[in-house]
Amino acid sequence: MARLLTLSRAARLVGVRRGALQSKIRSGELAAFEGMVSADDLARAYPQAALEDNAGLERFEAIKDAAFAERLRERLLPSSEVLVARLAELSRERAGMQAALEHYRAIVAELQAKLGAAGEAPGVLAWLKQRLEPAAQAAEPLLAQESFLRIMTAHVQIRPSGREFFVDGNDSLLEAALRAGLSLDYGCSAGSCGKCKARVVSGQVHRTRHADYALTAAEKAAGVLLMCCHTALTDLVLEAREAHGAADMPLQSIEARVKAVSPVGADMQLLHLQTPRTNRLRFLAGQWVTLSLADGASAAHAVASCPCDERNLHFHIPRRAGDAFAGRVFAGLQAADTVRIDGPRGEFVLDEASPRPLVFIARDTGFAPVKSILEHAMALDAAETLALYRSASGERGHYLDNLCRSWSDALDNFRYVPLTEDDRGRGVLGRVLQDHPRLEGHDVYLAGPAAWAGAVEFGLLERGLPRAQLHVSALEV
């Protein structure tokens, strides 16, 4: 019987993104069974994967080379209790598989004897013998790595969405889910509010911290837990609430502290705010908030960082004449100064249900929401390809250019194209259409000044991009 793997686990094993596997499934190169693939088919589709993908062994070597330094151990290795539980579960599963295998062997031996006694043609017996020969030799190294992966990490599926993530080291379920890009419902992240409730459908969990919030007897009997206070002992299936769009994201008001202010260009500052541990900002990548200072200066800005780190928020603040908030930032906000955050708002968010490759087009501070969505898409690890086209009127407009180039160097499915052009968007539009002549097969995210964005939007729609696949954030300034 073929060993079936979830797409997330299969992608980890062979070192590709889930989107690459989904592409092979759609083209017929890889068979799928209720959203899973067999180890045999995976080994045939990626014959060099067992030799090239040594992620688990590399992690083990990193731990050993660092002499089990405390911080590294906490980051990469689960606790001893979790490791023991995962080994025990794996042993029970292997024992069950061995018993089933012996049962089927006995049936096959009896079948062979009956066929021989009945005088069946030798061809039938030869066919049966051939089919019974071990056929999964190519998959054996892959399955060995899969067993190692199951010891080091736990796989979690969320219902009803079907979204998946892995729990590494001593992360809580909530921490691991947020890092993977899931938009789960939560509040304090400290076991006090009860908003991160989930119900265990299958699998085992381990409590990692005390919770002040008290579950009812009925909730405990139903398998309800707080995700911020538990980690996974084994692979899990959970029922949990998720935000599926901007309408599901509640408005919040949070007093954050200035962590740092640093220049990222001639006329651009990176404002790093940090929220309290017990009151973090829930937002979707691409949304914006209102930032207010004690003296009344305020401004609306897109969050430029990924929701996977919802406590550390980045904003790109340009120098603007008459902008009191920007003036205060450039004049030198001090670390620990207070900034009130109100929001989030906005519909310029990632369509996570789409399987299409992603194209991003940004100009000036339109890069801020695009950067957030890009990092979120990277955390989801689902897009088959990503391309970023940045337009600017001069070289200084490409602030954080080295960050974009580092993405291009590190990710084989990411392309970065910086462009210098006029304000009508003809240069970026021509380059995008040149690189993607069949743009209708992509989702496009466009952000920048209103006049420029409108011109690019018109050009994309005129050349056949479906309206539903174009997402636009037109900035007023």
N, C-alpha and C positions, 0 to 999 in steps of 0.2 A: 504494500500500500504506500503510495507516494506521500512524502512529508510535505505538508502545506505550510507556507509562510505568509504572514501579512506583508503588504507592499512596503510598509515602513521598515520592517525588519529585513526584508529582502534587499531593499535599497541600501541599507547600512552595510550589509554583508558584502555586496559587490562594489560599493563605493560610488554609487550614482544617486541622483535625485529621484524621488517618487515620480516626478513628471516624465523622466526618461523611461521608466518601466511602463507608465501609462501609455506613452507613445508606442512602445513595442506591442503592448496589448491591443491598441487600436489598429495597428497595422497588421496584426495577425502573427507577428514574430514570436510572441509569447502568449501561452494560454493562461487564462484566469478562471478560477473556480470560486464564485461568490466573493470576489474581491481579494482572493489569495492566489499565490502561484506555487507550483511544486518545486522542491529543491532540485529535482532532476532537470526540469525545464530551465530553471534559472542557471544551473551549471552549464547547460548546453548553449544558452544565450550569451553567457559571459565566461567562456572557457578559461580565461586567464585570471579570473577574479580571485581564486583561492591563493594564487601566487602573489598578486599585486596588492590585495587588501589586507594589510597587517595592522589595522587600526587597534584591534584589541591587544595584540602583542606589543605594539608601540607604546600603548598606555601603560602596560605592565612594566616595560623597560624604563619608562620615564619615572615611574614610582620607585623602582629599584635603584636607579641611578641617583635619585635624590635622597636616598637613605630613609625613605618613608618620613620625610619632613611633615610636620603636623598639618600645615595648611594644604599641602598637596594631597595628603592622605584623605583629608576631609572632602576635598573636591572630587577625587577620582574613585575612591574606594568606599563602598557601603560599610556600615558598621558590621562588626563580627556577627551580631545576632541576625542581621538581614542576610549576610552571606551564608550562614548555616541554614537558614530557612530556605533560601533559594536552592542550595545544594540538595537539601532533603526533598524538596518538591521535584527537582530534576531526577533524583534517584527513584522516587515513586513513579514518575512518568515512564522512566526507562524500564522499570520492573513490569509495569502494565503492558508496555509494548512488547517486551520479551515474552510474556505469557501469551499474548495474542498471536505472536509469531509462531510459537510452538504449537498452538492450537491449529493454525492454518497449515503448518507443515504436516501435521498428522492427517488432516483432511486431504492434502495433495498426495501424500504417500498412499492413502487408501484409494484415491481416485486412479492413481497410476496402476495399482494392483488390479483394480476392477477392469480397467481398459485392457490390460495385458491378458487377463483371464477371458475377456470377451472376444479376443482375437482382433482387436482394432488394428487398422493399418499402421505399419511402423511409422509412417509420416506423422500421424497424430501424436504418437509418443515422442517423436523427435521434436515436433513443434512445442509440446508441453515442456520438455526438458530445456529447450532454448529459452522459453519464456520465464522459466524458474531460475535461470542463471542470474547472479547478482548484476542488476542493471544500473545501480546507483553509484558505481565506483567513482565516477567523475564528481558526484555530489558529496562524497564522503568528507573531503577537506572543508567544504562549505558548511556541512552539518556540524563538523567539529568546531568551527568558528562560531556557529550559531549557538551551540551549547555554552561556549565560553561567554558569548555576548549575553546570554540569559542569566548567567551567574553575576556578571558585572552590572547589568542594567535590567530594569523591568519595563515591559511594554504596557502602555495603558491606552484603552480605547474609550472614548466618550460617546455615550448615547444621549439623544437620538441622532446627533450629527454624524457619527462615525469617525470623527477626527481622532488622530492618534498622536502619541508622544512617548518619549522614553524618560525614565527617572534614573538619573546618574548620581553616583556618590550618595551623600546624605541629604539630597534635596527633598523638600516636602513635595507632595503631589501638586500643590498650587504653584510653588516655585518652578518646578519642571514644566508645568503646563504653560505658564506665562513665558518662560524662556523659549518654548517651542512655538510661540505666536498665537496661542489660543486665547480667546476673549471670554474667559470664565467670569461668573459673578463672584465678587468678593468685596471685602471692605477693609477691615483692620489688619489682616494678615497675621494676627497675633492670638487668635482663639477667643476673641471677646464679642464679636458682633454676630456670628452665625451665618453670615451671608454666603460663605463658601461651602455650604452643605452639599453633599453628594451621596448617592446611594450605591453601595457595592453590589453589583450584579453577580460578579464572579471574581475569585482571587482572594488573596490575603493581604492585610495591611499591618503596619506597625506604628504605634503612637510614638511621636518624637518630642512632643512638648505638652505641657499642661494647658488646658483650656478653661477659661472662666465661664464661657457660654455653656449652659446645661442643655443637653438634648433630652427630649421627653422619652419615657419608657417605650412608647410606640415607635419613635424614630430609631432608637437603639435596636429594637427587635427587627425593624425593617432593614437594618444594615446601613443606616445613615451615619456619616462621619463629617468632620471638618477637614477639608483638604489642606489647610495651612498647618495642621497639627499631626498629620500622618504621612508616612511614606509607603512605598509598595514593597511587600515581601516577595510577591510573585507577580506574574502578568495579571493585569486587572481589566475588568470592564466596569465602568462607572456610569451612572446617570447623573447629569449635572446641567445646570442652567448656563447657557452661553448667549453672548450678544451676537446677533446675526446681522446687525446693521446699525446705522447711526441712531435710529429711533429707539434702539434698546439700551443706549448708553445714557445714564442719568446725569443731569447737570450737578456739578459739585462746586463748592467754594472751599479752598484750601489755603492756609497760610504756609508758604514755603520759604526757605532760607536760600540766600545766594551762596552757592558753593564756590563759584569762580566766574570771573569775567576775563576773556582773553581775545586778542585780535586774531581774526582769520582772514583778513584782507585789509586793503587800504582804508576802506570805509565800512567795515563789517566787524561786529563783535559777536562772539559766542557767549551767550548768557546761560550758565549752568545753574539750575535751581534744584534743590533737594527737598522733597516733601517729608513730613514726619513718618516714622515707621508705621504708625497706626492709622494713617490717613493718606493713602496714596491715590494718585490720580488715575482713574480708569478712563481710557480713551482709545479710540481706534486710530490706527496710523493714517495720517493725512488730515486729521481734524485740527481746529484752532481753538485758542482760549483767549481770554482777556487778562492781561497782566496789569496790576495796579500797585502803585507805591503809596506810602503813608501820606505823602504830600498831595495826593490826588492825581498825579500824572499816571496815565494809563494808555494802553495800546493793545490792539489785537494782533496776535502772531500765531502762526502754525507751529505745532510742536515738531521739532526737527529730529527727534530721537525715536527709537523703537518702543512700542508698548511692552516689549519683553523686559524692559527695565523701567517700570512705571514710577519708580521713586526718583530716579535721576532724569531730569527733563532738560533738553537743550533747545535753545531758541536762537535764531539768526537775526540780529538787530542791526539794520543798516542806518547809517548817518543820514538824517533827513532834516531839512530846514523846517522849523516850526514844530517839530515832534519833541514834546517835553520829556516823554519817557525815554526816547533814544538819547536825548541830551544828558539825562541822568546816568544812563548806562555808559556813555562815552566819557562823562566827567569822572566816573570811577565809583560805581557801587562797591560797597565793602562786603567782604565775606561775612555772613550771618545777618546781613540786612534782610528785612522781611519783604516779600512780594506776594500779594494775594492773587491766586489763580481762580478764575471763574470760567466754567465750561465743563466738558468740551462741546463744540458745535461744528457743523459742517457735514456735507454729504460726499466729499471727495475722499473716498475710502476704497480699499482693495476689494474687488469681487473675488472672494476666496473660493467660490464654487466653480469658477471658470477654469478649464484645463488649458486655455490658450497661452502661448508665449506672451511675454510682457514687453512693451516698449514705453519708455519714459521720455518725455520731452519737457525741459525746464529752462526758464530764463530768470536771471537775477534771484530774488528771494523766493521764486517759485521752486527753487531747489530744496527749500526747507520741508514742505509737505511731501515732495517726491522722495527725498532722502528717508523720511520716516516710513513711507510705503515700501521703498526698496529694501530697507533693513528688515521690515516685517515679512516681506516675501522671502528674503533669505532665511529668516528664522523658520518659516513654514516649510522650506525646502521642497516646494512642490512645483514651482515653475520650471519648465524645460529649458527656457532661455530667457535672459533679461538683457535689455539694451538701454543705455542712457545716452540721450543727446542733450547737451547743454549749450544753450545759446547765450551770447553776451556781446555787448557793443565794443568791448575791449578785453584784452587779456586779463585785466584785473577783475573782470566780472566773474571769472571762474575761481571763486574762493573755494577752499577745501579741495582743490584739484588733486592733490596728492592722495587724499582719501579715496577719490574715485579711481585713480590709477592703481591703488593698492587692491581694490576690489577686482579690477580687471586682471591684475597679476595673479591673484589668489584663486579666482573662480574661472573654471574653463568654460562656463556657460554664460559669462557676463561680458558685455562689450560696452566700452566707454568712448564716446565721440564728442570732444569739445569743439565748438564752432564759434567763430567771430563773424557777426553779420549785422545787417541793419535792423530797424525796428519793425519791419513788415513780415519777418519770419520766412522769407523765400529761401534762404540758405538752408535752414534746418529742415524745412518741408521737403526740399529737393533731395537732401541727403537721406532722409528717412525713407522716402519713396524709392530712391535708388537702391538702398540696402534691403528694402522689404517691398518688392513689387506686388506681392499678394498680401497686402496689409489687412485684408478682411479676415485673415486667419489669426490675428493678434488682438490683444486688448491694449489700448493706448491710454496713458495717463499724461495729461498736459497741464502745466501750471506756469503762470507768469503774468506780467502786466496785461490788463484787460484788452487793450487794442492789439497787442502782439498775439495774445492767445486767441482772440477772435479771428484774426487772419489765418493762423495755422489751423484752427478748428474748421474754418470754411474750406480750406484746401484739402484737408483729410477727408471730410465728408463728400466733397466734390469728386474725389478719386475712389469712392466706393467703400470707405470704412463705415460699417453699420453704426448708427447712432448709439445703440445700446452698448457698443464696445469702446466708446470714447468717453472718457471721464475728464472733466475740465474744472480747474480752479483758476478763475480770472481775478487777479489782484487789482485793487483800486489804485495802488501806487507802486 
